[in-house]
Amino acid sequence: MMIADRFGLNGSMLTESLSTVSKMMQCFHFIVEPVKNITAKLKESRKRAKNEKREPLEENQLFIVELARDLNRVCQRSEVLGNIWKLEDIWPTPLCRAFILEWASLLESKKRPMQTDGWPEESEWREQDLFSENEMENAKRTIINWTKDLRAQPEQSVWPGEAVAQVLEDLQAAWRSRHMPNLLTAMELLMWVLLTQGLDKEAIPQQWLIWKQRTQKIGAARYIPHSVWDWISNAAVEISLDLDTANPDLLISNDEKKMRCGFERKDVPNYHQRFDGWWCATGVEGFNSGRHYWEVEVGERDFRLGVAKESALRKGFKSLNTDTGYLTLRLERGTELKALTVPFTALPPGLIPRKVAVYLDYDQGQLSFYDVDSRSHIYTYNESFNEKLFPLFGTTEIIKDLVIKSPGSKAYCLCPSLCLWG
């Protein structure tokens, strides 16, 4: 029996009905196809999880995936985020939770990012479930409301600036070469760009780093992009050890760049600024403004680096911490890295460096430490400085040298037998 006969349709009616059905099917295909794509991606994610023996994505991870898609759509040169929404870069669930909560807090308060109170350190979000599920849902709702405005904007309508675009490319290259664990930094940078309207776009990468170090003092940037690192290291200064402050047990090289402990205490004047307990010395020049950068080769031995306030006491074995006028990083027994706050702040073993960069931004009130080899952030002190600060150096080594690098120098003398001693 013909279809037209069964349903009482003539030829023209049948043709028209089939045309309508065809259009409906095309529309249905248009609606369903993205769902199929997402379903396929989730299936692929589960398949990949099974092959890699990990758990499939959960709700907070999927939330980050969709947020990356929204940012990628509206920002030019943001292809780096494609690695997130294509499920090539998957963040740990605790990191997703921390990211969602902190950005929701920022969006709710309508503050500029530089005015945030602080982000949870990695040790915090890894060790505990920071907030309740109700708070998580409220945080997601806040971000969703913000992304509604993003979705109303035309595609590729936001130009983040050439400097930011270069940083994004650098971050992607570093992620692919496994110099950074994930693309969290790229996501933060793009969100920061969208929220800091009116800021000089060429200065955004530098301001972003200052903000990161102010809101997250430990390991804020596991990888610092080339352009930002160049900006930091361009503040390099010449540092020489001050013989009048050096502990009498220390041996100082003729060029006043190398130091280690000797076997006999030298007979030297006991000036009030001389260390007579801890094996330390300061630099000759102190700083009370501007940006200053210096590098120190520390190897695998115990060290103490940072700055001493001009008023800080230097006699005896009193703790050299923030209460006594010192902002320092210390390695003990080769395995325990600490920021000498009160009480001290233990730092992850993975942050222990062999070559340390010390960066003082006096006017911003920041003293930061970096691992030169991996070009990553270790720790930042944030404080309002109101007196002269002197570079501080300390070691307990009797064989190997602690070596201060001169700006522009390419090599250290790492063999003690070749060093000239005074």
C-alpha positions as CSV (number, residue, x, y, z in Angstrom):
1,M,0.0,0.0,0.0
2,M,1.3,3.5,-0.9
3,I,2.1,5.9,2.0
4,A,-0.2,8.6,0.4
5,D,-3.1,6.1,0.4
6,R,-2.5,5.1,3.9
7,F,-2.5,8.6,5.3
8,G,-5.0,10.1,2.8
9,L,-2.5,12.4,1.2
10,N,-2.3,13.5,-2.5
11,G,1.0,13.8,-4.3
12,S,1.6,17.5,-3.6
13,M,0.7,17.2,0.0
14,L,3.1,14.2,0.3
15,T,5.9,16.2,-1.3
16,E,5.3,19.2,1.0
17,S,5.2,16.9,4.1
18,L,8.4,15.2,3.1
19,S,10.1,18.6,2.6
20,T,9.0,19.7,6.1
21,V,10.2,16.5,7.6
22,S,13.6,17.0,5.8
23,K,13.9,20.5,7.2
24,M,13.0,19.3,10.7
25,M,15.6,16.6,10.4
26,Q,18.2,19.1,9.3
27,C,17.4,21.3,12.3
28,F,17.4,18.3,14.6
29,H,20.8,17.4,13.2
30,F,22.1,20.9,13.9
31,I,20.9,20.7,17.5
32,V,22.1,17.2,18.2
33,E,25.5,17.3,16.5
34,P,27.2,19.4,19.3
35,V,25.7,17.1,21.9
36,K,27.2,14.1,19.9
37,N,30.5,15.9,19.9
38,I,30.5,16.5,23.6
39,T,29.3,12.9,24.2
40,A,32.1,11.6,22.0
41,K,34.6,13.7,23.9
42,L,33.4,12.4,27.2
43,K,33.6,8.8,25.9
44,E,37.1,9.5,24.6
45,S,37.9,11.0,28.1
46,R,36.7,7.8,29.8
47,K,38.5,5.7,27.3
48,R,41.7,7.7,27.9
49,A,41.2,7.5,31.6
50,K,40.9,3.8,31.4
51,N,44.0,3.5,29.4
52,E,45.9,5.8,31.7
53,K,44.4,4.2,34.8
54,R,42.9,7.5,36.0
55,E,39.4,8.5,37.0
56,P,37.1,10.0,34.3
57,L,36.3,13.7,34.5
58,E,34.0,14.8,37.2
59,E,31.7,17.9,37.4
60,N,34.2,20.5,38.5
61,Q,36.6,19.4,35.8
62,L,33.9,19.7,33.2
63,F,33.1,23.1,34.5
64,I,36.6,24.3,33.8
65,V,36.5,22.7,30.3
66,E,33.4,24.8,29.4
67,L,34.9,28.0,30.9
68,A,38.0,27.5,28.8
69,R,35.7,27.2,25.7
70,D,33.9,30.5,26.5
71,L,37.2,32.3,27.0
72,N,38.7,30.8,23.9
73,R,35.7,31.9,21.8
74,V,35.8,35.6,22.8
75,C,39.6,36.2,23.1
76,Q,41.8,36.6,20.1
77,R,45.0,34.5,20.1
78,S,43.7,32.3,22.9
79,E,44.1,29.0,21.2
80,V,46.1,27.8,24.1
81,L,42.9,27.2,26.0
82,G,41.9,24.7,23.3
83,N,44.1,22.2,25.0
84,I,41.8,22.4,28.0
85,W,38.4,22.1,26.3
86,K,39.7,19.4,24.0
87,L,40.6,17.5,27.1
88,E,44.3,17.4,26.4
89,D,45.1,19.3,29.7
90,I,43.0,18.1,32.6
91,W,43.5,19.7,36.0
92,P,43.2,17.8,39.3
93,T,39.8,18.2,40.9
94,P,41.1,20.1,44.0
95,L,42.8,22.6,41.7
96,C,39.5,23.1,39.8
97,R,37.6,23.7,43.0
98,A,40.2,26.2,44.2
99,F,40.1,28.0,40.9
100,I,36.3,28.2,40.8
101,L,36.0,29.5,44.3
102,E,38.6,32.1,44.1
103,W,37.5,33.6,40.8
104,A,33.9,33.6,41.9
105,S,35.0,35.5,45.0
106,L,36.7,38.0,42.8
107,L,33.7,38.4,40.5
108,E,31.3,38.8,43.4
109,S,33.3,41.5,45.1
110,K,33.8,43.3,41.8
111,K,37.4,44.1,42.8
112,R,40.3,44.4,40.4
113,P,42.4,41.2,40.6
114,M,45.3,43.1,42.2
115,Q,43.0,43.8,45.2
116,T,42.2,40.2,46.1
117,D,42.9,39.0,49.6
118,G,44.8,35.8,48.7
119,W,44.6,32.5,46.9
120,P,44.9,29.1,48.7
121,E,48.4,27.7,48.5
122,E,48.9,24.3,46.8
123,S,49.4,22.6,50.1
124,E,46.0,23.9,51.2
125,W,44.0,22.8,48.2
126,R,45.6,19.4,48.1
127,E,45.2,18.6,51.7
128,Q,41.7,19.6,52.5
129,D,38.2,20.1,51.0
130,L,38.1,23.9,51.5
131,F,34.4,24.6,51.1
132,S,31.0,22.9,51.2
133,E,29.1,21.8,48.1
134,N,26.6,24.6,48.6
135,E,29.4,27.1,48.4
136,M,30.7,25.4,45.3
137,E,27.3,25.6,43.6
138,N,27.0,29.3,44.5
139,A,30.5,29.9,43.1
140,K,29.7,28.2,39.8
141,R,26.5,30.2,39.5
142,T,28.5,33.4,39.9
143,I,30.9,32.5,37.1
144,I,28.1,31.3,34.9
145,N,26.4,34.7,35.2
146,W,29.6,36.3,34.2
147,T,30.1,34.1,31.2
148,K,26.6,35.0,30.0
149,D,28.0,38.4,29.2
150,L,30.9,36.8,27.4
151,R,28.6,34.7,25.3
152,A,26.8,37.8,24.2
153,Q,30.0,39.3,22.8
154,P,31.0,38.5,19.2
155,E,33.6,35.8,18.6
156,Q,37.2,36.9,18.8
157,S,36.1,40.4,19.9
158,V,38.7,40.9,22.7
159,W,42.3,41.6,21.8
160,P,44.5,41.0,24.9
161,G,47.5,42.8,23.5
162,E,50.6,41.6,21.7
163,A,52.6,41.1,25.0
164,V,49.9,38.8,26.4
165,A,49.6,36.9,23.1
166,Q,53.3,36.2,23.2
167,V,53.1,35.0,26.8
168,L,50.2,32.7,25.9
169,E,52.3,31.1,23.1
170,D,55.3,30.8,25.6
171,L,53.0,29.1,28.2
172,Q,51.7,26.6,25.6
173,A,55.3,25.7,24.5
174,A,56.4,25.3,28.1
175,W,53.3,23.1,28.9
176,R,54.0,20.9,25.8
177,S,57.7,20.5,26.9
178,R,56.5,19.7,30.4
179,H,58.1,22.7,32.0
180,M,54.8,23.5,33.7
181,P,52.2,21.0,34.9
182,N,49.1,22.5,33.4
183,L,47.6,25.6,31.7
184,L,46.2,27.2,34.9
185,T,48.4,30.3,34.3
186,A,47.1,30.8,30.8
187,M,43.5,30.6,32.0
188,E,44.2,33.0,34.9
189,L,46.0,35.5,32.6
190,L,43.1,35.7,30.1
191,M,40.5,36.1,32.9
192,W,42.7,38.8,34.4
193,V,42.8,40.6,31.1
194,L,39.0,40.6,30.8
195,L,38.6,42.0,34.3
196,T,41.3,44.7,34.2
197,Q,39.8,47.2,31.8
198,G,41.9,50.2,31.0
199,L,45.2,48.7,32.0
200,D,48.1,49.2,29.6
201,K,48.0,46.0,27.7
202,E,51.8,45.9,27.1
203,A,52.3,46.0,30.9
204,I,49.8,43.3,31.7
205,P,52.3,40.4,31.9
206,Q,54.4,42.2,34.5
207,Q,51.4,43.4,36.5
208,W,50.0,39.9,36.4
209,L,53.2,38.5,38.0
210,I,53.1,41.1,40.7
211,W,49.5,40.2,41.4
212,K,50.2,36.5,41.4
213,Q,53.0,36.9,43.9
214,R,50.9,39.1,46.1
215,T,48.0,36.7,46.3
216,Q,49.9,33.4,46.4
217,K,53.3,33.6,48.1
218,I,54.4,30.0,47.5
219,G,55.1,28.8,43.9
220,A,52.8,31.3,42.4
221,A,54.1,30.8,38.9
222,R,55.7,27.4,38.3
223,Y,57.0,28.7,34.9
224,I,57.7,32.3,34.2
225,P,57.3,33.3,30.5
226,H,60.4,34.7,28.6
227,S,59.1,38.2,28.3
228,V,58.3,38.4,32.0
229,W,61.6,36.8,33.0
230,D,63.5,39.3,30.8
231,W,61.7,42.1,32.6
232,I,62.7,40.7,36.0
233,S,66.3,40.0,35.1
234,N,66.8,43.4,33.4
235,A,66.9,44.8,36.9
236,A,70.2,42.9,37.5
237,V,72.7,44.8,39.7
238,E,76.3,44.2,40.7
239,I,76.6,42.8,44.2
240,S,79.9,42.6,46.2
241,L,80.3,41.1,49.7
242,D,81.0,43.7,52.4
243,L,84.1,42.5,54.3
244,D,83.2,44.6,57.3
245,T,80.0,42.6,57.8
246,A,81.4,39.1,57.1
247,N,81.6,36.6,60.0
248,P,85.3,36.1,60.9
249,D,84.9,32.4,60.1
250,L,84.1,33.2,56.4
251,L,86.6,33.1,53.6
252,I,85.9,35.8,51.0
253,S,87.4,35.7,47.5
254,N,89.5,38.6,46.1
255,D,86.7,39.6,43.8
256,E,84.3,39.6,46.8
257,K,81.8,37.3,44.9
258,K,82.5,34.0,46.6
259,M,82.3,32.8,50.2
260,R,82.6,29.7,52.3
261,C,83.5,28.8,55.9
262,G,87.1,28.5,56.9
263,F,88.8,26.4,59.7
264,E,90.1,29.3,61.7
265,R,88.5,32.5,62.9
266,K,90.3,35.6,61.5
267,D,91.4,38.4,63.8
268,V,89.3,41.3,62.5
269,P,87.7,44.4,64.1
270,N,84.4,43.5,65.7
271,Y,82.4,46.3,64.0
272,H,78.8,46.6,65.2
273,Q,77.5,45.6,61.7
274,R,79.6,42.4,61.6
275,F,78.0,39.0,62.1
276,D,79.8,37.1,64.9
277,G,77.4,34.2,65.3
278,W,75.8,33.1,62.0
279,W,78.1,32.6,59.0
280,C,76.7,35.5,57.0
281,A,77.7,38.7,55.2
282,T,75.7,41.4,53.5
283,G,76.3,43.2,50.2
284,V,78.1,46.5,50.3
285,E,75.3,48.5,48.8
286,G,71.8,48.8,50.3
287,F,68.6,49.7,48.5
288,N,65.7,52.1,49.4
289,S,63.9,52.3,46.1
290,G,63.6,50.7,42.7
291,R,63.9,47.2,41.3
292,H,67.0,45.0,41.9
293,Y,67.9,41.5,40.8
294,W,70.8,39.2,41.6
295,E,71.6,35.5,41.2
296,V,73.5,33.2,43.5
297,E,74.9,29.7,42.8
298,V,74.2,27.6,45.9
299,G,74.6,24.1,44.6
300,E,73.2,21.4,46.9
301,R,74.5,22.9,50.1
302,D,72.9,24.7,53.0
303,F,72.4,28.4,52.4
304,R,70.6,31.6,53.6
305,L,69.6,34.3,51.1
306,G,67.5,37.4,51.2
307,V,67.8,40.9,52.6
308,A,68.6,42.4,56.0
309,K,67.0,45.6,57.1
310,E,69.5,48.4,58.0
311,S,68.2,48.3,61.6
312,A,68.5,44.5,62.0
313,L,70.7,43.2,64.8
314,R,73.7,41.0,63.6
315,K,75.3,39.8,66.8
316,G,75.0,36.3,68.2
317,F,72.8,33.4,67.1
318,K,69.4,35.1,67.4
319,S,67.0,33.8,64.7
320,L,67.3,35.8,61.4
321,N,63.6,36.0,60.7
322,T,60.9,38.6,60.0
323,D,60.7,39.6,63.7
324,T,64.4,40.5,63.8
325,G,64.5,42.4,60.5
326,Y,65.4,39.7,58.0
327,L,63.4,38.4,54.9
328,T,65.2,35.2,54.0
329,L,65.0,31.8,52.3
330,R,67.0,29.1,54.1
331,L,68.0,25.5,53.2
332,E,68.8,23.2,56.1
333,R,70.4,19.8,55.9
334,G,70.1,19.9,52.1
335,T,66.4,18.9,52.3
336,E,64.4,21.5,54.3
337,L,63.6,24.7,52.5
338,K,62.0,27.4,54.6
339,A,60.9,31.0,54.4
340,L,61.9,32.4,57.8
341,T,58.6,34.0,58.7
342,V,57.3,33.7,62.3
343,P,56.6,30.9,62.6
344,F,58.6,29.7,59.6
345,T,57.0,28.6,56.4
346,A,58.0,25.2,55.2
347,L,58.3,25.0,51.4
348,P,57.8,21.9,49.2
349,P,61.0,19.9,48.5
350,G,60.3,20.2,44.8
351,L,61.0,23.9,45.0
352,I,64.6,23.4,46.3
353,P,66.9,25.3,43.8
354,R,70.6,25.1,42.9
355,K,70.8,28.5,41.4
356,V,68.6,31.2,43.1
357,A,67.5,34.5,41.7
358,V,66.6,37.2,44.3
359,Y,64.3,40.0,43.1
360,L,63.6,43.1,45.1
361,D,60.8,45.5,44.0
362,Y,61.1,48.0,46.8
363,D,58.3,50.3,45.6
364,Q,55.8,47.3,45.2
365,G,56.9,45.9,48.6
366,Q,57.9,42.5,47.2
367,L,61.0,40.3,47.7
368,S,60.8,37.2,45.5
369,F,62.9,34.1,45.1
370,Y,63.2,32.1,41.9
371,D,64.8,28.9,40.6
372,V,67.0,30.2,37.8
373,D,67.3,26.8,36.1
374,S,63.6,26.1,35.8
375,R,62.7,29.8,35.7
376,S,60.0,29.3,38.3
377,H,58.8,31.2,41.4
378,I,59.6,29.9,44.8
379,Y,58.4,32.4,47.4
380,T,57.5,36.0,47.9
381,Y,57.5,38.3,50.9
382,N,55.0,41.1,50.7
383,E,55.7,44.0,53.0
384,S,55.8,47.8,53.1
385,F,59.4,48.7,53.2
386,N,60.5,51.9,55.0
387,E,64.2,51.5,55.5
388,K,67.3,50.5,53.5
389,L,67.6,46.8,52.7
390,F,71.0,45.0,52.2
391,P,71.4,41.8,50.2
392,L,72.1,38.9,52.7
393,F,74.2,35.8,52.1
394,G,74.9,32.8,54.4
395,T,76.5,29.4,54.1
396,T,77.8,26.6,56.3
397,E,79.9,24.9,53.6
398,I,83.6,24.5,54.1
399,I,84.5,23.0,50.7
400,K,82.2,24.5,48.0
401,D,81.6,28.2,47.4
402,L,78.5,30.2,47.5
403,V,78.9,32.4,44.4
404,I,77.3,35.7,43.5
405,K,76.8,36.1,39.7
406,S,77.8,39.3,38.0
407,P,75.3,40.8,35.5
408,G,76.1,39.4,32.1
409,S,78.5,36.8,33.3
410,K,78.0,33.3,31.7
411,A,79.9,31.0,34.0
412,Y,80.9,30.5,37.6
413,C,84.1,29.2,39.1
414,L,82.7,26.0,40.7
415,C,86.0,24.4,41.5
416,P,87.3,25.7,44.9
417,S,90.9,24.8,44.1
418,L,90.9,27.3,41.2
419,C,89.5,30.2,43.2
420,L,91.8,33.0,44.4
421,W,91.3,33.7,48.1
422,G,92.2,36.7,50.1
